[in-house]
Amino acid sequence: MTDTADPSRLADPPSGRPSGVPLLARPIVVALACLVVLAGLGWVYLGLMVAGMASAGTPGGGMAGSAAAMGPGMGLFDLVTGGVPLDGFAKALADAICSPRFGHQAGFGVAGIATLAGMWAAMALAMMLPTAGPMILAYAEIAATAERRGEAVASPVALIAGYAGVWLAFALVAAALQAALTRAALLDPAMASASPLFSGAVFIGAGVYQFSPLKFACVTRCQRPFPFFLLRWSSATAAVFRLGVRQGLFCLGCCWAMMLVMFAVGVMNVVWMALLGLVMGAEKIAVTTRFSKAIGVVFLAVGAWMIGDAVVVHWPLARAG
């Protein structure tokens, strides 16, 4: 197989099992292993971070052993863990992950920004990599077909590296944005929103973006990975890495606004992380943009409710009553 291949040949369905190829070298096995391991590490990192923060409590009234202050729905985390603080090795590991404690005692120097970037990188692996599963497996399936014919293929690791690189760059930007929002007192020490008006504005912004031409263009590309790979197929590792970068950019264009919703519901709110991850994954396996529009309507309604509720609560007549 040369650097490029005839798409009609690659599109043929696989037949039989590859001979002489070790199990761990097969594209589909490699792709699945990377997805499970990297996403799993992301969730473990986040779980330890949440548990460590809950065990330590938060300044200004946060109760040690409780995660409820981290955002709506986080009481579920307390139910799962039983509210038992970490101890032993788990506590030491969580302390290492959470130190310096951004939003607690520490300022936002290089170490603080690095810790925030690590947290957002873990969020990207936990939330975004599973949503890219269909795209990554599409590449792996085409590569397995080519490999059965004895043609050279690039490992799915190159594709995943390119895709993940885009989201790691996003993590740096999100970390800087979080530091700015914390300095502006829009995020509290538990990294939850300190203003319902701010939360409502974030939801409305994300809802409006769901109807934008850029959103529709990117989500449509995410929904159709097979034509993308068949038209641009290459056996060169560098070229496949670049394909991963392009897919990462499509995904970023599709999902960046939903990722920023975490500022409205609590940056360390793992319940909302899981929920938004499911929503973004569903968007990418849909065949139209109707689901994206429906999510936009929901976000707009939630944002309007948050702002309206905040206005009513602080309205002079409401206070007088």
C-alpha positions in Angstrom: 0.0 0.0 0.0 1.4 3.4 -1.0 0.9 6.6 0.9 -2.7 6.8 -0.4 -5.1 4.1 -1.4 -8.1 3.6 -3.7 -11.1 4.3 -1.5 -13.2 1.7 -3.3 -10.8 -1.1 -2.3 -10.7 0.1 1.3 -14.5 0.2 1.5 -14.9 -3.5 0.9 -16.1 -5.4 4.0 -13.5 -7.3 5.9 -13.3 -11.0 5.2 -11.8 -13.6 7.6 -9.3 -12.9 10.4 -5.9 -11.4 9.8 -3.2 -14.1 9.7 0.1 -13.7 11.4 -0.9 -10.4 13.1 -0.5 -10.4 16.9 -3.8 -9.7 18.8 -2.4 -6.5 20.4 -1.2 -5.2 17.0 -4.6 -5.3 15.3 -6.0 -1.9 14.6 -9.5 -2.5 16.2 -7.9 -4.0 19.4 -5.4 -1.1 19.7 -8.2 1.4 19.2 -10.5 -0.1 21.8 -7.6 -0.5 24.3 -6.6 3.1 23.9 -10.2 4.4 24.3 -10.8 2.3 27.4 -7.4 3.0 29.1 -7.2 6.7 28.4 -10.8 7.5 29.2 -10.6 5.3 32.3 -7.5 7.1 33.5 -9.3 10.4 33.0 -12.2 9.3 35.1 -10.0 7.9 37.9 -8.0 11.2 38.0 -11.2 13.2 38.3 -12.7 10.9 40.8 -9.6 11.1 43.1 -9.6 14.9 42.6 -13.3 15.2 43.6 -12.8 12.9 46.6 -9.7 14.8 47.7 -11.5 18.1 47.5 -14.5 16.7 49.3 -12.4 15.3 52.1 -10.6 18.6 52.6 -13.7 20.7 52.5 -13.8 24.2 51.1 -13.1 27.5 52.8 -16.1 29.5 53.8 -18.4 26.8 54.9 -17.7 23.7 52.7 -18.2 20.6 54.8 -15.4 18.1 54.8 -16.5 14.8 53.4 -19.2 16.3 51.2 -19.1 16.9 47.4 -22.5 18.6 47.3 -20.9 22.1 47.2 -19.3 21.3 43.8 -22.5 21.8 41.9 -26.1 20.5 41.2 -26.4 16.7 41.3 -23.1 16.2 43.2 -25.0 14.8 46.1 -25.0 11.6 44.1 -21.3 11.4 44.5 -21.7 11.4 48.3 -24.3 8.7 48.0 -21.9 6.5 46.0 -18.9 7.1 48.3 -21.0 7.2 51.5 -19.3 10.5 52.3 -16.3 8.6 53.7 -13.1 10.7 53.5 -10.1 9.2 51.8 -7.3 7.8 53.8 -4.0 6.0 53.3 -2.6 5.8 49.7 -5.8 7.1 48.1 -5.6 10.3 50.3 -1.9 10.8 49.5 -2.6 10.4 45.8 -5.5 12.8 45.8 -3.4 15.3 47.8 -0.7 15.1 45.1 -3.2 15.6 42.3 -4.9 18.5 44.0 -1.8 20.3 45.2 -1.5 23.3 44.9 -5.2 23.6 45.7 -6.5 25.9 43.0 -9.4 28.0 44.3 -8.4 27.3 47.9 -5.2 28.7 49.4 -3.1 29.1 46.3 -2.9 31.8 43.7 -2.7 31.1 40.0 1.0 30.9 39.3 2.6 28.4 36.9 2.0 25.5 39.2 -1.7 26.5 39.7 -2.3 26.8 36.0 -0.5 23.5 35.3 -2.8 21.8 37.9 -5.9 23.3 36.3 -4.6 22.3 32.8 -4.1 18.7 34.1 -7.7 18.7 35.4 -9.1 20.0 32.1 -7.0 17.5 30.2 -8.4 14.7 32.3 -11.9 16.1 31.6 -11.2 16.0 27.9 -10.0 12.4 28.1 -13.0 11.3 30.2 -15.7 13.3 28.3 -14.5 13.7 24.7 -12.5 10.6 23.9 -15.5 8.2 24.3 -17.5 10.5 22.0 -14.8 10.0 19.4 -15.1 6.3 19.7 -17.2 5.8 16.5 -14.7 7.9 14.5 -11.7 6.1 15.9 -13.3 2.7 15.3 -14.2 3.7 11.7 -10.5 4.4 11.0 -9.6 1.1 12.7 -12.1 -0.9 10.7 -10.7 0.5 7.4 -7.2 -0.1 8.6 -8.1 -3.7 9.5 -9.5 -4.2 6.0 -6.3 -2.9 4.4 -4.2 -5.0 6.8 -6.0 -8.2 5.7 -4.8 -7.5 2.2 -1.2 -7.3 3.4 -1.1 -3.5 3.0 0.8 -1.2 5.4 -1.3 0.8 7.8 -0.6 3.4 10.4 -1.6 2.6 14.0 -4.7 4.1 15.4 -2.5 5.5 18.1 -1.4 8.2 15.7 -5.0 9.2 15.0 -5.8 9.3 18.7 -2.7 11.3 19.5 -3.7 14.0 16.9 -7.2 14.1 18.2 -6.1 14.3 21.9 -3.6 17.0 21.1 -6.4 19.4 20.0 -8.2 18.9 23.3 -5.0 19.2 25.3 -4.5 22.6 23.7 -8.1 23.4 24.7 -7.3 22.4 28.2 -4.7 25.1 28.4 -7.1 27.7 27.2 -9.8 26.5 29.6 -7.4 26.5 32.5 -6.5 30.2 31.8 -10.2 31.0 31.5 -11.0 29.4 34.8 -8.2 31.3 36.5 -9.7 34.6 35.1 -13.2 33.6 36.2 -12.0 32.8 39.7 -10.2 36.1 40.0 -13.4 37.8 38.9 -15.3 36.0 41.7 -17.6 34.2 39.2 -16.4 30.8 40.5 -16.3 30.0 44.2 -13.6 28.0 46.1 -15.4 24.7 45.2 -15.1 25.7 41.5 -18.9 26.0 41.3 -20.6 29.1 39.8 -20.9 32.0 42.3 -23.6 33.8 40.2 -26.8 32.4 38.8 -26.8 35.3 36.3 -23.3 34.0 35.1 -24.6 30.4 34.9 -27.7 31.5 33.0 -25.6 33.5 30.5 -23.3 30.4 29.9 -26.3 28.2 29.2 -27.8 30.8 26.9 -24.5 31.2 25.0 -24.2 27.4 24.6 -27.8 27.2 23.5 -27.4 29.9 20.8 -24.2 28.2 19.5 -26.2 25.0 19.0 -28.1 26.8 16.1 -25.0 28.3 14.5 -23.7 27.3 11.0 -20.3 26.4 12.4 -21.9 24.0 14.9 -23.9 22.3 12.1 -20.9 22.0 9.9 -18.7 20.5 12.6 -21.3 18.1 14.0 -22.1 16.9 10.4 -18.4 16.1 9.9 -18.3 14.2 13.2 -21.3 12.1 12.2 -19.7 10.9 9.0 -16.2 9.7 9.6 -16.1 6.9 7.0 -16.2 9.3 3.9 -13.6 11.5 5.6 -11.1 8.7 5.9 -11.9 7.0 2.6 -11.2 10.2 0.7 -8.0 11.0 2.7 -6.6 7.6 3.4 -2.9 7.3 4.0 -0.5 4.7 5.5 1.9 7.4 6.7 1.9 7.9 10.5 2.4 11.7 10.2 -0.5 11.9 7.7 -2.8 9.9 10.1 -1.7 12.1 13.0 -2.8 15.1 10.9 -6.1 13.4 10.2 -6.6 13.1 13.9 -5.9 16.8 14.4 -8.5 17.6 11.8 -11.0 15.4 13.4 -10.1 16.9 16.8 -10.8 20.4 15.3 -14.2 19.2 14.0 -15.0 17.9 17.5 -13.8 21.1 19.1 -16.0 23.1 16.8 -18.9 20.8 17.7 -18.5 20.6 21.5 -16.5 23.6 22.9 -19.6 25.4 24.1 -21.0 22.4 25.9 -17.6 21.9 27.6 -17.8 25.5 28.9 -21.2 24.7 30.4 -19.1 23.1 33.2 -18.4 26.6 34.4 -22.1 27.0 35.0 -22.8 23.7 36.8 -19.5 23.3 38.6 -16.1 22.6 37.0 -15.7 19.4 39.1 -19.3 18.3 38.8 -18.7 14.7 37.6 -22.4 14.1 37.4 -22.8 16.8 34.7 -19.5 15.6 33.1 -21.1 12.2 32.5 -24.4 13.8 31.4 -22.8 16.2 28.9 -20.5 13.4 27.7 -23.6 11.3 26.9 -25.3 14.2 25.1 -22.2 14.9 23.0 -21.8 11.3 22.2 -25.5 11.1 21.1 -25.0 14.1 18.9 -22.2 12.4 17.0 -24.2 9.2 16.3 -27.3 11.0 15.2 -27.9 11.3 11.4 -29.3 14.8 11.4 -28.9 18.1 13.4 -32.3 17.8 15.0 -30.9 16.5 18.2 -28.4 19.4 18.4 -31.3 21.9 17.9 -33.3 20.1 20.7 -30.3 20.4 23.1 -30.1 24.1 22.1 -33.7 24.7 23.1 -33.1 23.0 26.4 -30.0 25.1 27.1 -31.8 28.3 26.2 -34.7 27.3 28.5 -32.4 26.4 31.4 -30.5 29.7 31.0 -33.6 31.8 30.8 -34.9 30.1 34.0 -31.7 30.7 35.9 -31.6 34.4 35.0 -35.3 34.8 35.6 -35.2 33.2 38.9 -32.2 35.3 40.0 -33.9 38.5 38.9 -37.1 37.6 40.8 -35.2 36.7 43.9 -33.4 40.0 44.0 -36.4 42.1 42.8 -37.3 44.8 45.4 -40.9 43.6 45.6 -39.8 40.0 46.2 -37.5 41.2 49.1 -40.3 43.4 50.5 -42.7 40.4 50.5 
